[in-house]
């Protein structure tokens, strides 16, 4: 019988099946470099000595801001276990524990983040984009079928098995994921502001539709090279999200098909109940059509606007950064919604 259970906080999983080893991880793996760093996590490339296989080791602090966060790490492990039997979700290989960290040994994705393609001087052909979005939705559908919501879907948390041409995707970073339908409505203000759904900002019930909003943002970025909601400051970004201020001008979508625009429009709607499910998205004509792959990427028309996109999480963290646990220390303090602390570009599951 499964030992998984919910802990005292809504939507969080507790006990895990994966054994947490206490032997020195250095006895089993050789570390060959650092892949990324956040305030409370470091991701390192490692090689399993017995097999020569490459993995990504995510070192997660057990104590953060004076609080014991071991349960949060176990929750992330439990989500990975529930979602493990799908090629679109990063695989948990092993876990280790030291005095200060729990280390998740994760599947290695050598192709980097799809964020790199959002900020590249050349956009991917639409045929490549539809393949990546279709695969992302396959992973999202898999999560939703298990009553899991990711709640931090963004281009930095979708990795590629190889870079050029883009390989298959792997969804990573499940630290904010929650399980629905176990303790009533789930209301929590978390995620990354540029990608978060309006209902989360408004402290309204979270549902699987919250993830589909993020897929719409990702799709917009891949086809236009621009971030739809990012503003000149945090307050402007939150207002853009809350008011669904999206630029659908011919300039922004100069080289984008009408089907792509229709797909994005159906997802970036304020009412969660009006967004299609992951399965419905997969059947959208933009994703179900079989276009010929263009041999040449499409050149970006303007880089100036695109530089407003948030940077990769491997960028240098700002001074006195905060982790991205929550937008607010007290989610019910909605009046403070536009005075959040700056978040750190955080290390995530297998982000390479």
C-alpha positions, 0 to 999 in steps of 0.5 A, spaced: 500 500 500 502 506 498 505 510 504 504 517 500 499 522 505 497 529 505 501 533 510 497 539 514 498 544 509 493 543 503 495 540 497 502 537 499 504 530 499 508 527 505 511 520 505 515 518 499 517 511 497 524 513 494 529 511 499 533 517 502 540 514 502 545 517 508 551 514 505 556 519 502 554 521 495 561 522 493 562 515 494 557 513 488 557 519 484 563 523 481 561 531 480 564 534 474 561 541 474 556 546 477 549 547 472 546 552 476 545 556 483 539 559 487 539 561 494 537 555 497 539 550 491 545 548 487 544 543 481 551 539 479 552 535 474 555 528 476 557 521 473 555 515 476 561 511 477 558 504 477 555 505 470 558 512 467 551 515 466 550 522 467 545 525 472 543 532 475 544 532 482 540 538 486 542 540 493 536 542 497 537 546 503 533 543 509 533 549 513 531 556 510 530 562 513 530 559 520 525 554 518 525 547 517 523 545 510 525 538 510 517 536 508 518 541 502 523 537 499 520 530 501 513 533 497 517 535 491 520 527 491 513 525 492 510 529 486 516 526 482 514 519 484 507 520 482 509 523 475 515 518 474 511 514 469 511 519 463 517 521 458 515 528 459 517 529 466 524 529 469 525 522 472 528 521 480 533 516 480 535 517 487 536 521 493 541 522 499 541 526 505 546 530 509 546 534 515 544 540 511 541 538 504 537 533 501 540 531 494 535 529 488 539 525 483 535 527 477 535 525 469 540 529 465 537 533 460 543 536 456 539 541 451 538 546 456 532 550 457 527 552 451 527 559 454 534 559 450 529 559 444 525 564 446 531 569 447 535 567 441 536 572 435 532 567 431 525 564 433 524 556 431 520 554 426 512 554 428 513 546 426 518 545 431 514 550 436 508 546 435 512 539 437 515 542 443 508 545 446 504 538 444 509 535 448 509 540 454 501 539 454 502 531 454 506 532 460 501 537 463 495 532 461 499 526 465 500 531 471 493 533 471 490 526 470 493 525 477 490 531 480 497 534 480 498 542 478 505 544 477 504 552 478 511 554 476 510 552 468 515 557 464 520 556 459 526 555 464 522 549 467 522 546 460 528 542 458 530 539 452 534 532 451 538 535 446 539 543 443 540 543 436 535 541 433 531 541 439 530 534 442 524 532 446 522 536 453 522 534 460 518 538 465 522 540 471 522 543 478 516 541 482 517 544 488 511 548 488 506 543 485 500 541 489 495 535 489 488 537 488 481 535 490 484 532 497 482 538 502 477 542 499 479 548 495 486 550 494 488 557 495 495 559 495 499 565 492 505 562 489 509 561 482 513 566 478 509 573 476 510 573 469 507 566 468 502 566 473 495 566 472 490 571 474 486 567 479 492 566 483 494 573 484 487 574 486 487 569 491 482 565 488 481 557 487 487 554 483 485 549 478 488 545 472 486 551 468 492 555 472 497 551 468 494 552 462 494 559 462 502 558 463 502 554 457 499 560 453 504 564 456 510 560 454 506 559 447 506 566 446 514 567 447 516 561 443 512 564 437 513 572 438 520 572 442 516 577 447 514 576 454 506 578 454 505 580 461 512 583 463 512 590 465 517 595 467 516 594 474 513 588 478 507 592 479 506 593 472 507 586 471 501 584 476 497 589 473 498 586 466 496 579 468 490 581 472 487 585 466 490 580 461 493 586 457 496 582 451 499 585 445 496 581 439 498 587 434 500 585 427 507 587 429 508 582 435 505 577 430 508 579 424 510 572 422 505 568 426 500 563 423 492 565 425 492 558 428 497 560 433 494 566 435 487 563 436 491 557 440 494 563 445 487 567 445 484 561 447 488 560 453 490 567 455 483 568 458 481 571 465 476 566 467 479 559 468 473 555 466 473 558 459 480 555 458 481 549 454 483 543 458 490 540 456 487 534 452 483 539 448 489 543 447 492 537 444 486 537 439 487 544 437 488 545 429 495 548 431 497 542 434 494 537 431 496 539 424 502 536 421 506 542 417 512 541 413 518 542 418 522 549 415 529 548 414 531 555 416 529 558 423 525 565 422 529 571 424 526 575 429 524 582 427 526 586 433 530 584 439 529 591 443 522 589 446 524 582 447 530 584 452 524 585 457 523 578 458 526 575 464 532 572 464 534 565 465 534 562 472 542 561 472 543 568 471 547 571 477 542 572 483 540 579 485 543 582 492 539 579 498 535 575 493 528 571 496 526 564 494 520 563 490 516 559 495 511 564 495 509 571 493 507 573 500 509 571 507 501 571 508 497 569 502 491 573 505 495 579 505 492 581 498 493 589 499 500 587 499 500 584 492 504 589 489 510 589 494 513 582 493 520 581 494 525 580 488 525 573 487 531 569 485 533 565 479 532 558 482 535 552 481 530 546 479 530 539 477 535 537 472 535 544 469 541 543 465 
